[in-house]
Amino acid sequence: MPETYLCGVCRDPVVDAPQEQWTSTAVVAGGWRHLDDSPLCPGGAPTRVEEPDPADPDTAALAAMLPVVFAPHGPYTPARAATALAALDTVTGWLRMATGPACASRTAPQPADLARLAAGLLRAARSQAVTLINLRRHLDDRARTGHPADVARDGRAAGRLTHAADRQAAVAADLAAVWLAARHTSRQAPDPACGCPPACAGCRETVGTLHDPHCPWALGSVDYEHPAIAAEPTVLPAHLHRPGCPQAVPRPGGLCQQITADGDLQCLICAAVNTIDADSFDSYGATTEHHQRCTFCGTTWSWCDMSAVR
């Protein structure tokens, strides 16, 4: 479980060094700071807390094995480094997909989930900044005994590594701000009893604010759509519920949403995937009728395209 330290007074997360030293490998005495780089509150000693991650039984064995394979005492070999890089590539690729438009609502449905992601990415960014500095120092050591041509090449590479480390530390500083903002949001905006995040399922705006102009709730049903749902510019509590929530209600604009590049469709009511029975056919006066039905929950939606007779 990753370690989290909080200020003993304000209970905001704190880190063990000022941001200007996030590329340093040395331990900074008395260097604890809030995430915005301000000093700790008077009397606010850093306090370690346990904030459990969501349980994932399918990966419990893998999680237990990682500290063994990548133990602090090594081994430190090119082969183990290659394994670490392969694991890093796999995990970052998964995170890229998990935070994409089709999956982010499931990966980080609540502000607390976004805060957890930002915290983990912050730790990774700081570690990568120090890794880059370590590599630069390795090149500096090689340059002391190397051929002049190698020394010149290593010198140029060392300069780029230093630049990359500084940029990675800047990324970490931005992630610290995201973590703090998401954490405050999760404390100030309690979720509905059903567990859905307190934001519109269609546009992610919060209750009481205005929907995005392109949100289905703001647009309302088109003519000859059933069920006919009037446009509503303001985010209401009924608009929060995600697919699969027992309180989910039909919304304007169709019964399903595409969730993958392969065309998989998810029912907006029950969240079942590829259970949409759809049919379109020519109707009276050159019009076209469109009908959808979820074979899992039985919800229906229909619309008649009247453009040919207008």
C-alpha positions in Angstrom: 0.0 0.0 0.0 1.5 3.4 -1.0 2.4 5.6 2.0 0.4 8.8 2.4 1.4 11.5 4.8 -1.0 14.3 6.0 -0.4 17.6 7.7 -1.3 17.1 11.4 -3.3 20.3 11.4 -5.1 20.8 8.1 -5.1 17.1 7.1 -4.0 17.9 3.5 -1.4 15.6 1.9 2.3 16.6 2.4 5.5 15.5 0.6 9.0 15.1 2.0 10.8 17.8 0.1 10.3 21.3 -1.5 9.5 21.1 -5.2 12.8 22.7 -6.1 14.5 19.6 -4.7 12.3 17.0 -6.4 15.3 16.0 -8.6 17.6 15.5 -5.7 18.5 12.0 -4.4 19.5 13.4 -1.0 17.3 13.3 2.0 16.2 16.8 2.9 16.1 17.6 6.6 13.0 19.3 7.7 11.9 19.6 4.1 8.2 18.6 4.4 5.8 20.7 2.4 2.1 20.9 1.5 1.3 19.9 -2.1 1.2 23.5 -3.1 4.9 23.8 -1.8 3.9 25.8 1.3 5.4 25.0 4.7 3.5 22.8 7.0 1.0 24.4 9.4 2.5 25.4 12.8 2.5 22.3 14.9 1.5 20.2 11.9 3.9 17.3 12.0 3.6 14.9 9.0 1.4 11.9 10.0 1.4 8.6 8.1 -2.1 7.4 7.3 -3.5 4.3 5.7 -5.9 4.9 2.8 -6.7 1.5 1.5 -6.9 0.9 -2.3 -10.0 -0.8 -3.7 -9.7 -4.6 -3.5 -8.8 -6.4 -6.7 -8.8 -10.1 -6.0 -7.8 -11.0 -9.6 -4.4 -9.2 -9.2 -3.7 -9.9 -5.5 -1.0 -12.5 -6.3 0.7 -10.2 -8.8 0.7 -7.3 -6.3 2.3 -9.5 -3.7 5.0 -10.7 -6.1 6.1 -7.2 -7.4 8.0 -6.3 -4.2 9.8 -9.6 -4.3 10.8 -9.4 -8.0 11.8 -5.7 -7.6 13.2 -5.9 -4.1 15.3 -3.0 -2.8 18.4 -5.2 -2.6 18.3 -6.1 -6.2 19.4 -7.9 -8.3 20.5 -5.0 -10.4 21.2 -6.4 -13.8 20.4 -5.3 -17.4 17.9 -8.2 -17.6 16.0 -7.1 -14.5 16.0 -3.5 -15.8 14.5 -4.8 -19.1 11.8 -6.6 -17.1 11.0 -3.4 -15.2 10.8 -1.4 -18.4 8.5 -4.1 -20.0 6.2 -3.9 -16.9 6.2 -0.1 -17.0 5.3 -0.1 -20.6 2.4 -2.6 -20.1 1.0 -0.7 -17.1 1.2 2.7 -18.6 -0.4 1.4 -21.8 -3.2 0.0 -19.6 -3.6 3.3 -17.8 -3.8 5.1 -21.1 -6.7 2.9 -22.2 -8.4 3.0 -18.8 -8.5 6.8 -18.7 -9.8 7.1 -22.3 -13.3 8.3 -23.2 -14.7 4.8 -23.2 -13.4 3.7 -19.8 -12.7 6.8 -17.6 -16.2 6.8 -16.2 -15.6 3.3 -14.8 -11.9 3.7 -13.9 -12.4 7.0 -12.0 -16.1 7.4 -11.4 -15.6 9.5 -8.2 -13.4 12.4 -7.2 -11.7 10.1 -4.7 -10.6 7.8 -7.6 -9.2 10.8 -9.6 -7.3 11.8 -6.4 -5.9 8.3 -6.1 -4.7 8.3 -9.7 -3.1 11.8 -9.4 -1.3 10.7 -6.2 0.1 7.6 -7.9 1.1 9.4 -11.0 2.8 12.1 -8.8 4.9 9.4 -7.1 5.8 7.9 -10.4 6.8 11.3 -11.9 9.0 12.1 -8.9 10.7 8.7 -9.2 11.3 9.2 -12.9 12.8 12.6 -12.3 15.3 11.1 -9.9 16.0 8.1 -12.2 17.0 10.6 -14.9 19.3 12.4 -12.5 20.8 9.0 -11.6 21.5 8.3 -15.2 23.1 11.7 -15.7 25.5 11.0 -12.7 26.3 7.6 -14.3 27.4 9.3 -17.5 29.4 11.8 -15.4 31.3 8.9 -13.8 32.0 7.3 -17.2 33.3 10.6 -18.6 36.1 10.7 -16.1 37.8 7.7 -17.7 36.4 7.7 -21.2 37.7 8.5 -24.6 37.4 12.2 -25.5 34.8 11.5 -28.2 32.8 9.4 -25.7 33.1 12.1 -23.2 31.7 14.7 -25.6 28.7 12.5 -26.5 28.1 11.6 -22.8 28.2 15.3 -21.9 25.5 16.1 -24.5 23.4 13.3 -23.2 23.9 14.3 -19.6 22.6 17.8 -20.4 19.5 16.4 -22.0 18.9 14.1 -19.0 19.1 17.1 -16.7 16.6 19.0 -18.8 14.3 15.9 -18.9 14.5 15.5 -15.1 13.5 19.2 -14.6 10.6 18.8 -16.9 9.4 15.6 -15.1 9.6 17.4 -11.8 7.4 20.2 -13.2 4.9 17.5 -14.3 5.0 16.2 -10.7 4.2 19.7 -9.4 1.1 19.9 -11.7 0.0 16.5 -10.5 0.3 17.6 -6.9 -2.1 20.4 -7.7 -4.5 17.9 -9.3 -4.3 15.6 -6.3 -5.1 18.4 -3.9 -8.0 19.7 -5.9 -9.5 16.3 -6.4 -9.1 15.5 -2.8 -10.9 18.7 -1.7 -13.7 17.9 -4.2 -14.2 14.4 -2.8 -14.5 15.9 0.7 -16.8 18.7 -0.2 -19.2 16.9 -2.6 -20.5 13.7 -1.1 -21.7 11.1 -3.6 -25.3 10.0 -3.8 -26.4 7.0 -1.7 -26.2 4.8 -4.8 -22.5 5.5 -5.3 -22.7 7.4 -8.6 -20.4 10.5 -8.7 -22.2 13.8 -8.1 -22.0 15.0 -11.8 -24.1 14.6 -14.9 -23.7 11.2 -16.5 -23.8 12.8 -19.9 -21.5 15.9 -19.6 -19.9 15.6 -16.1 -21.2 19.0 -14.9 -22.2 19.2 -11.2 -25.8 19.4 -9.8 -27.2 22.9 -10.0 -24.9 24.1 -12.8 -25.7 24.2 -16.5 -25.3 21.2 -18.7 -22.8 21.4 -21.5 -24.8 22.6 -24.6 -24.2 19.3 -26.4 -25.3 17.2 -23.5 -28.4 15.0 -24.3 -30.3 16.4 -21.3 -29.7 20.0 -22.6 -30.8 19.1 -26.1 -33.9 17.1 -25.2 -35.7 14.6 -27.4 -36.1 15.4 -31.1 -39.5 15.4 -32.8 -41.1 11.9 -33.0 -38.7 10.4 -30.4 -40.1 8.1 -27.8 -39.8 8.4 -24.8 -40.2 12.2 -25.4 -38.0 14.0 -22.8 -38.0 17.8 -22.6 -34.8 19.7 -22.7 -33.5 20.7 -19.2 -30.6 23.2 -19.1 -29.8 22.6 -15.4 -28.2 19.5 -14.0 -30.7 17.7 -11.8 -30.1 14.8 -9.4 -31.9 12.5 -11.8 -29.2 13.2 -14.4 -26.3 11.7 -12.2 -27.0 8.0 -12.4 -24.6 6.0 -14.6 -25.4 2.9 -16.7 -26.0 0.0 -14.3 -27.3 2.1 -11.4 -30.7 1.0 -10.2 -31.8 4.7 -10.4 -30.6 5.2 -14.0 -33.4 6.7 -16.2 -33.8 7.0 -20.0 -32.2 10.0 -21.5 -32.8 11.8 -24.8 -31.0 10.6 -27.9 -30.9 6.9 -27.8 -30.7 3.8 -25.7 -27.0 2.9 -26.0 -23.5 4.3 -26.3 -20.4 3.0 -28.1 -17.7 2.1 -25.6 -14.9 0.6 -27.8 -13.3 1.3 -31.1 -14.6 -2.1 -32.2 -18.2 -0.8 -32.0 -19.3 -2.5 -28.8 -22.5 -0.9 -27.5 -23.5 -0.5 -23.9 -27.1 0.0 -22.7 -27.4 3.3 -20.9 -29.8 1.8 -18.3 -28.5 -1.6 -17.2 -24.9 -1.3 -18.6 -25.1 -4.6 -20.5 -22.9 -4.8 -23.5 -24.0 -5.8 -27.0 -27.5 -6.5 -25.9 -29.1 -3.9 -28.2 -31.7 -5.3 -30.7 -32.0 -2.5 -33.3 -34.1 -2.3 -36.4 -34.8 0.4 -39.0 -37.3 0.2 -41.8 -39.1 2.4 -44.3 -42.4 3.7 -43.1 -45.4 5.7 -44.4 -44.7 8.6 -46.8 -40.9 7.8 -47.3 -40.2 8.2 -43.6 -37.9 5.9 -41.7 -38.5 4.3 -38.3 -35.7 3.4 -35.9 -36.3 1.1 -32.9 -33.9 -0.1 -30.2 -34.5 -2.6 -27.4 -32.2 -3.9 -24.7 -32.7 -7.7 -24.5 -31.3 -7.7 -21.0 -33.4 -5.1 -19.2 -36.2 -4.6 -21.8 -35.9 -0.8 -22.1 -37.0 0.5 -25.5 -36.3 3.6 -27.6 -37.7 4.7 -31.0 -37.6 7.6 -33.4 -39.2 8.4 -36.8 -37.1 10.3 -39.3 -39.5 12.7 -41.0 -36.8 14.6 -43.0 -38.1 13.2 -46.3 -41.5 14.8 -46.0 -40.4 18.2 -44.6 
